[in-house]
Amino acid sequence: MARRIALVIFPGFQLLDAAGPIAAFEIAERYRPSSYDLAVLAPGGGQVTSSAGVAFAAQPLAEGPFDTIVISGGDGTRSLKELGEIIRWLKHVTARRRASVCSGAYVLAEAGLLDGRRATTHWSRTDDFARRYPRVKLDADRIFIRDGDVWTSAGITAGIDLALALVEDDLGADVARRVAQQLVVHQRRPGGQSQFSALVELGGRSGRFAELMDWMRAHLGEALTVERLAAEAAMSPRNFARAFTAETGTTPAKAVERLRLEAARTAVETGHAPIDRVAEAAGFGDPERMRRAFLRAFGQPPQALRRAARA
C-alpha cells in the first residue's frame, strides 16, 4: 500500500523547499512503484504563490491518516498568525511522522510538536527560533535531525537531504542512492554534517573573511593557529576569534578542519595518491587523525569514500 505523503505549502513558501522533496519522492516512486502517494496541500487549496512568484496547484488540507507530513519553509513563516489553519490542522491530524524543511520548523514548533525534541532550521533564523521556542533543543549546526517520529532540516537544498533520508528509512539505502544519482546529487550528506560549511566557504555572512579563506586553502599543509590566522587578518587573536565565529557560525579551528576535509575528500575521491600523502598535504599530519575527522564529518573513513567513488 502506497505511503500517503502530504507536502504542505502556504503563500510565500520557498519553491525549492517544496520542489526538492517532491522530486526525490517522485524518483523513488519510479524505482519502487506504488511506494508513495504524494499530494501538495494548502489551506483552501487552489493556486498558491511562492516567494519567487511561481505558483503551485494545491489541494485543501485533508483529514488523515497520512504516512508523512512535510512542511515547507519560506518567507510566509514570518507571519505565523496567517498560518493558523495549518497549525491547528497539525495538532489533530494523524500521521506516522512529521517533517519540516528550512523555516517550516517554525510551524511544527508553533503546533507544539518540537517541544522537548532536538531540531534544526536555517542558520539565518536560529537566533530568533531559539528565543521563541526555548522548549525546543535547537541544534543549529545540522543539515537535518531525526528525533523519534519528527524530522527537521536546514535551509532549502537540505530538504533534498531530508527527503533522501526519509526514502532510505522507507525503502533502503540502495533506492536512496539511486535517487541521489538521478538527482545528480554528488552524495547524500549525513544529517550530522554542518550547515555552516557554506558560510565558511563564503567567508562569513558578509564575506568579510573571503580573502582569508582563500589564503587558508593555499596553506592547509602548514600550522594554521588562531594567532597566525589573526596576523593574516591584521587583527588581535582575541578579536579575530570572536569576529570570525560571529561571521561564520563556527570557530577558526573548526573552519580549518572543514577546509582540510574538503581538500582531502576531493583528493581521496578523484585522485590516486596514498591516503597518508593526502593526510599530509591537507594538513592532518597523519592518516589516523584524518580518518577520525572523516568519520565525524561523513560517517565513513577515507578508504570507504574512495571505494564508493570508484564504484
N, C-alpha and C positions, 0 to 999 in steps of 0.2 A: 504494500500500500504506500502510495506516494506521501512523502512528508510535506505537510502544508506549511509553506513559508509566507509570512506577511512582512513586506518591507514598507514601513510607514514613512510618508513624506508630509510636508506642510509648505505653505508659501515661504519662499526664501531658503528652501533646502539647498544643500551643496550637491551639484549634479553628480560628481564622481562618487560621493558618499553613497548614492543610490545605484548608479550605473556599474560601479566596480563589483559590488557583491552580486548584482543581478547577472553580470557576465559570468562570474565564477559558478553560480548555481546553474546557469543555462548550459555551460560547457560540461559540468559534471553530469547533467541530465543526458547529454549526448553519449557519454561513456557508460552510464548506468541508467538506461531508460526506466521511467516510472519511479525515479528516486525522489523527485521534487515536483511540487505543485506550487508555483510561485505567483503571488499577487501583490500588486502595488496598491496600498490603501492610504486614504487621507480623509479627514473629517468632511463629510458631504460628498466625497468623490468628485469626479469631473477633472477638468484641466487644472493642474497645479503648477505654478511657475517657479522655477528655481532662481537662485540668486544670479545666474548667468542669463536669465531671460528665456531659457528653453523650458517648455512645459512638458510634463508627463501626464498621461491619462491615468487616473486612479479610480479604484472602486471605493465605496463608502466603508468606513470602519465596520468590520463584521464580527459577529459572535464567533467564539472559538468552537471547539478547541483547535489550536494551532500547534504545530511541532515547534516552530521557531518564529519569534517576532524580532525584526531588526529595525531599530530606529535610526533614521538618517540624521546627520548633523547639518549645520548651516547657520546662516545669519538669522533665520527665523527663531532660533533658540534664545535669542537675546530678548525676546518678548514672550516669556513663558505664560503670561496671562492669556495670550491668544492661542496657546496650545492646551488649554484646559480640557478640551474634549478628549484629546489623546491621553492626557494624564489620567483622567477619570476612567477611560476605557482600559488603560493598562492595569488599573487597580483591581479590576474584576474579571478581565478576560483570562481564559485558561490557555496555558502554553507550557510545553516541556522545558523550553529555555528562552531567555530573552537576551538581546544583544543591542549594542549601540555602536555607531561609527562617529568618531570625532566628538563634536559638542552634543550629539544625541544623548550622551551620558547625563546631561542636564535633565532631560525628560525622564529618564529612568530614576534619577535621584529625586526629582520633584515628586514622583509617584511613590517614593519610599522604598524602591526596590534595591537600592545600593546601601542602605543603612547597615553598618557593621561589615560591609564587604570591601575587598580590595577592588579598585577600579582605576582606569586611566581616561584621559581625554587629550585634546590637542594642547600642545605646550603653551600656546598663547592664552589659553583660558584657565590654566591650572591655578594661578593665584586667586582668581575670582571664584573658581569652583570650590577651592579649599575653604574659603571664607563662608560661602553659602551653605556648604554641606559638611560640617565638622564631623558628622557621624560616619562619613564615608572614609575608608582607608585609602586615600588617594596616593597612587604610585605614578608620578608624572613622567617617569623615565622609561616607560614601557610601550612597545608597539601595540600589544594587546594583552589583556589579562582575562583569565577564566577564574571565577570564584563560584564553585558549585554550578548551578544552572544559569548563571548570569555572566555574560561576556561583554567586555568593553574594549574599545580600540582607540588609538590615537588618530591623528588627522588624515583625512582624505584617502591617500593611497593605502594607508594601514587598513582600510576597510576591505581591501582585497586580501591582505594577510589574514584578517579575521575570517573572511568567508572561506578561504582555503583551509584554515584550521577547523572550521565547522564541517566542511566537506570531509576532511580527514577523520574527524570524530565519527562521522556517519558511515563513510564508505571506505575508509582505509587510506594508508599513505600512498599506495600506488595510484589510485584515482586522483588524489590531491596533486601528486607530482605531475600527472599527465595534464591536469587542468592548468597548472602553473606553466607548463611548457607551451600549451596552446595560447595562453595569455601573454606569452613571451616575457614572463617574469623570470629573472635570472635564477633565483632560488627562493623558495618560500622562507621568509625571515621568521626565526623563532620569536615567540612573544616576549622573551627576555631581552631582545635587542633594544638598544636605546633609541628613542625617537629624537634625542638631542644630537645625534650624529649629523643630521642635516644642518643644524645650527653651527656645529663645529666646522663643517665643510664651508659654510658661507662666511665664517669669521665672526659669527655672532649676529644678534638681531639687527644691528645697524651696519654690519660689515666692518666694524672698527678694526678687527684683528685679521682681516683677509690677507694682508701682506705678510703678517707674522705666520699665518698658516702655510703660505707658500714657502717661506723660509724654513719652517719646521719640516715640511715634506722633503726639502733638499738636504736636510741634515739629520735624518732619522737614525743613522748609524752612530751618531755622536751622543754624548751625555746631554740630555735636554732637561736640565734642572730648572726650577722656578726662577732661580737667580739669573741663569743665562737667558731664559726667555724674557724676563723683565728687562734685562740690559738691552736685548734686541729691540724691545718695545719702548725703550727710553723711559722706563718707569721704575719706581721702587718695587722691590719684591712684594711687599705687603699690599700696596695699592694695585699692583698688577694682578695679583691673585684674586683680590676682591672684584675688580672690574671685569676680569676675564670670566669668572664664574657667573656674574650677573648677566653678561652678554650672551654666553653660550649655554648656560644651564648646567655646566659641568666644570670640574676643576682642571687646572692645567695638566696635572699628572694623568688624569683620565683621558684628556684630549690627546695627549701624546700617545697613549696606548692605543686609542682608536685609530689614529693616523698610521701607526705601526701595523695594526691589524689589517687596515685597508691595503697597505702596500704588500704585506706578507700574503694576504689571501689572494691578491692578484697574481703574485709570483708563484704561489702554490698551484693555482688552478690553470694558469696559462703557460707557465714555464717548466723547465726540466731540471733546474738547479736542485741539488740535495737540500733536504729540509734544514740541516744545520747551517748551510750557507745562507738560506733565506732568513733564518732567525738572526744571523749575524748582520746581514745587510739592512734588515728592518730595525735593528737596534734592540732586539730582545736579549742578545748576548748568548743564550744557549737554547737548544731545541725544547727542553723541558719547560722553561719559562714561557716560551711561545705556545707550547701545547696547552698549558693551563689557561692562558689567555684566550685561545681558540675555544676551549670548552666553555668558558664563561660567556663568551660573546655569541658563538654559533652553535653550541651544543655538540660539536664534533671536533675531533683532532685534525691537524693539517693533513695527515695521510688519507683520512676518510674523504675530505673535501677534494683532494687531488684525484682519488679513485672515481668519485662521482662525476667530476668534471670531464675526465677522460672517457667515462662510460657514455 
